[in-house]
Amino acid sequence: MSRHITDDDRRLFIRTYFNMIDDAVKTARIHMGDEQGRRPEIVDFMFGHIEHLAKFGQRFTWPDPAKLAQAAQQDPALQKLLKRASKPTPIRASRADKGGTQ
């Protein structure tokens, strides 16, 4: 079964890898130090795990920002929203009449 991977899927994969790396760093920090109960072998394992995740994560392609911008320009709903947001509101207009001060 072949599935087309969307930009949202890629973002989710990347976010998952960042979360896994963050969790590994937190685990390594817990086991660092000379206090009783600290386990240096866990720290070593976490560093190896982080290296593996980083290497494997480099295989993912980041979403293309130019492609996303082009899609946004062609989205009529987004263009309508931007047009509406750019119109002066009564609050903006009244502040402009008073010189922009409150």
C-alpha positions, 0 to 999 in steps of 0.5 A: 500500500503506497501513500502520498506523504503530505507536508503536514505528515512531514511536519508531524514526523519532524516534530516527533523526532524533535520530541524524541530527542528532547526526551532523550536529553532530559533522560540523560540529564537526570542520570548525569552527576556523581550522586547515588542513583545516577547511571552513566551508562544511561547517559552514554546510551542516550547520547548514542540514541540522540546521534541515531535520531539525528542521523535518521531525521536528516532523511526527512525533507522539510516543507518547501516554503515557496510552495506553501507561499504559492498555495496561500496566494492561490487560496481564495478563503485566505485572500478574502481573510487578508483583504478583510484584515487589511481594511481599517476598522472603526477603532483604527479609523478613530485613532487615525483621526485623533493622530494615533494616540490613545 
